Amino acid sequence: MNLIKSLFTGAVLMAAAAVSLAEQPMPLPLGRDISASFTGTAHRNDLVIPETMGGVPQTNVITFEPGSRSGWHTHGAMTVIGIAGVGLYQAWGKPAVLVRPGDVNHIPAGVSHWHGATKNSRFQQFVVYDKTWKAPAGLEVHKGKITDAEYDALKPVDAANRAAEPKDGFLFAHPKKTEASDHYTRPIQAATLLPKENAAKSPEWTYLVFPHGAYSAWHSHKSGEVLIATDGIGLNQAEGGKLEVLLPGDVVYTKPGVSYWVGSAPWSSFAGIVIHPGSDTAVTWKEFPDAYGPLANGKGDPAE
């Protein structure tokens, strides 16, 4: 009887976990419905536009509902980064690969592939790609839908370079140990999310984590900076501009040479991805902002 009870309890817990994954809220905004081009339900949110953000490659968030997936297709070189849930990626002739938060997959230009969600989990991913690529004449590609039978028969493997598990409620893993800096009011944490060598030929992505009330001094980057907010509530202000309150999915492009400061709100931690276009990423540091307290009374403040 105890064995039967244990098995039943285990089954209930597994079912609850599956439901949880299938219904979990996604951390970044979904964007527009693009389901007409997919099996199931999918959404696309365009975050980084090269023409207006220093030439950083096109970056979108794609969100799949459980069991949803693309068909076989090809495009320019692409890098896929898992954000939340559990997804699938498969290149033609190779096993399907599980994609979890922080996992990075590189897809060379012209390689037939598909990607989507697992059957019991919603899935959200970054796609970073060369949208200017044109297929060369005579390129042989595989097209077509992934049938239900093919999908159900998959035996996916783990990614070759599994990312460390996220922690402390943040989207991506980051080091526990931090060091104080003269340029921040409190120690922050940094981790490389996308390395310099990647299929999309994107500049490196650095994941920065700010504890409550941590913020930078005024500073500028010779090459400018793209900031994608991912966690918590952040604050950003360009010199001479208004304070911007950043929520997950917000994107800020600071032009080369423009001074700004960035940090978390006093009532919330904050994390985001920073990308520096160009090869010269020299930083010029200045003094700290002197009005952090009054400036912090913005959108999202529970005191309002």
C-alpha positions as CSV (number, residue, x, y, z in Angstrom):
1,M,0.0,0.0,0.0
2,N,2.8,2.4,0.9
3,L,4.5,1.7,-2.5
4,I,1.2,2.4,-4.3
5,K,0.8,5.6,-2.3
6,S,4.3,6.7,-3.1
7,L,3.9,6.0,-6.8
8,F,0.6,7.9,-6.8
9,T,2.1,10.9,-5.0
10,G,5.1,10.9,-7.4
11,A,2.7,10.9,-10.4
12,V,0.7,13.8,-8.9
13,L,3.9,15.8,-8.3
14,M,5.1,15.2,-11.8
15,A,1.8,16.2,-13.3
16,A,1.8,19.4,-11.2
17,A,5.3,20.2,-12.4
18,A,4.2,19.7,-16.0
19,V,1.2,22.0,-15.6
20,S,3.4,24.6,-13.9
21,L,5.8,24.6,-16.9
22,A,3.0,24.7,-19.3
23,E,1.4,27.7,-17.6
24,Q,4.4,29.6,-16.3
25,P,4.4,33.3,-17.2
26,M,7.1,34.4,-19.6
27,P,9.6,37.0,-18.3
28,L,9.7,39.2,-21.4
29,P,6.8,40.7,-23.4
30,L,5.4,38.4,-26.1
31,G,5.0,40.8,-29.0
32,R,2.8,40.1,-32.0
33,D,1.2,36.8,-32.9
34,I,3.0,35.0,-35.7
35,S,1.2,31.6,-35.3
36,A,0.2,31.6,-39.0
37,S,3.8,30.6,-39.9
38,F,4.1,27.9,-37.1
39,T,2.5,24.8,-35.8
40,G,0.7,25.9,-32.7
41,T,0.9,29.3,-31.1
42,A,4.0,31.6,-31.3
43,H,4.8,35.3,-30.8
44,R,7.6,37.6,-31.9
45,N,8.9,40.7,-30.1
46,D,11.5,42.7,-32.0
47,L,14.0,44.2,-29.5
48,V,17.1,45.3,-31.2
49,I,17.0,47.0,-34.7
50,P,20.4,47.3,-36.3
51,E,19.6,50.5,-38.3
52,T,18.8,52.4,-35.1
53,M,21.0,50.8,-32.5
54,G,24.6,51.0,-33.6
55,G,24.5,48.1,-36.0
56,V,24.0,45.4,-33.4
57,P,22.5,42.4,-35.2
58,Q,18.7,42.0,-35.3
59,T,17.6,40.6,-32.0
60,N,14.1,39.2,-31.3
61,V,12.3,37.3,-28.6
62,I,10.3,34.3,-29.8
63,T,7.8,32.7,-27.5
64,F,6.3,29.3,-28.1
65,E,3.3,27.7,-26.3
66,P,3.7,24.0,-25.3
67,G,4.1,21.8,-28.4
68,S,4.4,24.8,-30.8
69,R,7.2,24.8,-33.3
70,S,8.5,26.1,-36.6
71,G,8.9,24.0,-39.7
72,W,12.3,23.3,-41.3
73,H,13.8,26.5,-42.7
74,T,17.0,28.4,-43.4
75,H,18.2,31.9,-43.0
76,G,21.3,34.0,-42.2
77,A,23.7,32.9,-39.4
78,M,21.8,32.9,-36.1
79,T,22.5,32.5,-32.4
80,V,19.7,31.2,-30.2
81,I,19.7,31.8,-26.4
82,G,17.2,30.2,-24.1
83,I,15.4,32.6,-21.8
84,A,12.7,30.6,-19.9
85,G,11.0,27.2,-20.1
86,V,12.4,24.3,-22.1
87,G,12.7,24.4,-25.8
88,L,14.0,22.3,-28.7
89,Y,16.4,23.0,-31.6
90,Q,17.3,20.6,-34.4
91,A,19.7,20.9,-37.4
92,W,19.0,18.7,-40.4
93,G,20.6,15.3,-39.9
94,K,21.4,15.8,-36.2
95,P,19.5,15.0,-33.0
96,A,17.1,17.5,-31.4
97,V,18.7,19.4,-28.6
98,L,17.0,20.7,-25.4
99,V,17.4,24.4,-24.8
100,R,17.2,25.7,-21.3
101,P,17.7,29.2,-19.9
102,G,21.2,30.5,-20.8
103,D,21.9,27.7,-23.3
104,V,23.4,29.0,-26.5
105,N,23.1,27.4,-29.9
106,H,24.9,28.6,-33.0
107,I,23.3,28.1,-36.4
108,P,25.5,28.7,-39.5
109,A,24.0,30.5,-42.5
110,G,22.0,28.3,-44.8
111,V,21.6,25.3,-42.4
112,S,18.2,23.7,-42.4
113,H,16.7,23.6,-38.9
114,W,13.7,24.1,-36.7
115,H,13.0,25.2,-33.2
116,G,10.1,25.3,-30.7
117,A,8.8,24.3,-27.3
118,T,8.7,20.9,-25.7
119,K,5.3,19.3,-25.3
120,N,4.8,20.3,-21.6
121,S,6.5,23.6,-21.4
122,R,6.2,27.1,-22.7
123,F,9.5,28.4,-24.1
124,Q,11.0,31.8,-24.7
125,Q,14.2,32.5,-26.6
126,F,16.4,35.2,-28.0
127,V,17.3,35.0,-31.6
128,V,20.2,37.1,-32.9
129,Y,20.8,36.9,-36.6
130,D,22.0,38.4,-39.8
131,K,18.8,39.6,-41.5
132,T,20.7,40.8,-44.7
133,W,21.7,37.3,-45.8
134,K,20.5,36.0,-49.1
135,A,20.6,32.3,-50.0
136,P,23.2,31.6,-52.7
137,A,22.0,30.1,-56.0
138,G,21.7,26.3,-55.9
139,L,21.6,26.0,-52.0
140,E,19.9,22.7,-51.1
141,V,17.6,23.1,-48.2
142,H,15.1,21.0,-46.4
143,K,11.6,22.4,-45.9
144,G,8.3,21.2,-44.5
145,K,6.4,20.9,-41.2
146,I,7.4,18.7,-38.3
147,T,4.5,16.3,-38.1
148,D,3.0,15.2,-34.8
149,A,4.4,11.7,-35.3
150,E,7.9,13.1,-35.9
151,Y,7.6,15.4,-32.9
152,D,6.4,12.7,-30.6
153,A,9.2,10.4,-31.6
154,L,12.0,12.8,-30.8
155,K,14.7,11.7,-28.4
156,P,16.3,15.1,-27.5
157,V,19.8,15.4,-26.0
158,D,21.2,18.0,-23.7
159,A,23.1,20.9,-25.1
160,A,26.8,20.3,-25.6
161,N,27.6,23.3,-23.4
162,R,24.8,23.4,-20.8
163,A,24.6,26.8,-19.1
164,A,24.7,27.0,-15.3
165,E,21.3,26.9,-13.7
166,P,19.8,30.4,-13.0
167,K,19.7,31.3,-9.3
168,D,18.3,33.8,-6.8
169,G,15.2,34.4,-9.0
170,F,17.2,35.9,-11.9
171,L,16.8,34.7,-15.5
172,F,20.5,33.8,-16.0
173,A,23.3,32.4,-13.8
174,H,25.8,34.9,-12.4
175,P,28.8,34.6,-10.1
176,K,28.2,34.7,-6.3
177,K,31.4,36.6,-5.6
178,T,31.5,40.3,-6.5
179,E,34.1,42.9,-6.0
180,A,33.6,46.5,-5.0
181,S,34.2,49.1,-7.7
182,D,34.9,52.8,-7.6
183,H,32.3,53.2,-10.4
184,Y,29.3,51.7,-8.6
185,T,27.7,52.5,-5.3
186,R,27.5,48.8,-4.4
187,P,29.1,45.7,-5.8
188,I,27.4,44.3,-8.9
189,Q,27.7,40.9,-10.6
190,A,28.6,40.3,-14.2
191,A,28.6,37.2,-16.4
192,T,29.2,36.6,-20.2
193,L,25.9,35.4,-21.7
194,L,27.0,35.5,-25.4
195,P,30.7,35.2,-26.1
196,K,32.5,37.3,-28.7
197,E,32.8,34.3,-31.0
198,N,29.2,33.5,-32.1
199,A,27.4,32.6,-35.3
200,A,25.5,35.9,-35.5
201,K,28.7,37.9,-35.3
202,S,27.2,39.9,-32.5
203,P,29.3,41.9,-30.0
204,E,29.6,40.1,-26.6
205,W,26.6,40.1,-24.4
206,T,27.3,40.8,-20.7
207,Y,24.6,40.0,-18.1
208,L,24.8,42.6,-15.2
209,V,23.0,42.1,-11.9
210,F,22.4,45.1,-9.6
211,P,21.3,44.6,-6.0
212,H,18.7,47.0,-4.4
213,G,19.8,50.6,-4.7
214,A,23.0,50.0,-6.7
215,Y,23.8,52.4,-9.5
216,S,26.7,53.6,-11.6
217,A,28.5,56.9,-11.9
218,W,27.9,59.0,-15.0
219,H,29.9,57.5,-17.8
220,S,30.1,57.1,-21.6
221,H,31.2,54.5,-24.1
222,K,33.1,55.4,-27.2
223,S,31.1,52.8,-29.1
224,G,27.7,53.4,-27.4
225,E,25.7,50.8,-25.6
226,V,22.5,48.7,-26.0
227,L,20.8,47.7,-22.7
228,I,18.1,45.1,-22.6
229,A,16.3,45.0,-19.3
230,T,15.5,41.5,-18.2
231,D,14.8,41.4,-14.4
232,G,13.4,43.7,-11.7
233,I,13.1,47.4,-12.0
234,G,15.9,49.6,-13.3
235,L,16.7,53.3,-13.7
236,N,18.5,54.9,-16.6
237,Q,19.2,58.5,-17.4
238,A,21.2,60.2,-20.2
239,E,22.8,63.5,-19.4
240,G,20.3,66.3,-20.0
241,G,17.5,63.8,-20.4
242,K,14.6,62.5,-18.3
243,L,14.8,59.5,-15.9
244,E,13.7,56.3,-17.6
245,V,12.2,53.5,-15.5
246,L,13.2,50.1,-17.0
247,L,11.0,47.0,-16.9
248,P,11.8,43.6,-18.4
249,G,11.8,43.8,-22.2
250,D,12.6,47.6,-22.3
251,V,15.6,48.4,-24.5
252,V,17.8,51.6,-24.3
253,Y,20.3,52.6,-26.9
254,T,22.8,55.2,-25.7
255,K,24.7,56.8,-28.5
256,P,28.6,56.9,-28.6
257,G,30.0,59.5,-26.3
258,V,26.8,60.3,-24.5
259,S,27.1,60.2,-20.7
260,Y,24.5,58.3,-18.6
261,W,24.0,56.4,-15.4
262,V,22.1,53.2,-14.8
263,G,21.2,51.1,-11.8
264,S,18.4,49.5,-9.8
265,A,15.5,51.2,-8.1
266,P,15.9,51.5,-4.3
267,W,13.0,49.1,-3.8
268,S,14.1,46.4,-6.4
269,S,17.0,44.5,-7.7
270,F,17.6,44.8,-11.5
271,A,19.4,42.9,-14.2
272,G,20.0,43.5,-17.9
273,I,22.1,42.6,-20.9
274,V,24.6,45.2,-22.1
275,I,26.1,45.1,-25.7
276,H,28.7,47.5,-27.0
277,P,28.8,48.0,-30.8
278,G,32.1,48.4,-32.5
279,S,35.6,47.3,-31.6
280,D,36.5,50.3,-29.4
281,T,34.6,50.0,-26.1
282,A,36.6,52.5,-24.1
283,V,34.7,53.9,-21.1
284,T,35.0,57.5,-19.7
285,W,33.9,57.6,-16.0
286,K,32.7,60.8,-14.2
287,E,31.1,61.6,-10.9
288,F,28.1,59.9,-9.3
289,P,24.6,61.4,-9.8
290,D,23.7,63.5,-6.8
291,A,19.9,63.2,-6.9
292,Y,19.3,59.4,-6.8
293,G,16.7,59.6,-4.1
294,P,14.3,62.1,-5.7
295,L,14.8,60.6,-9.2
296,A,13.9,57.2,-8.0
297,N,10.2,58.0,-7.5
298,G,9.0,56.6,-10.8
299,K,6.8,53.9,-12.5
300,G,6.7,50.8,-10.4
301,D,7.3,52.4,-7.1
302,P,5.0,50.7,-4.5
303,A,4.9,54.0,-2.5
304,E,3.0,55.7,-5.3
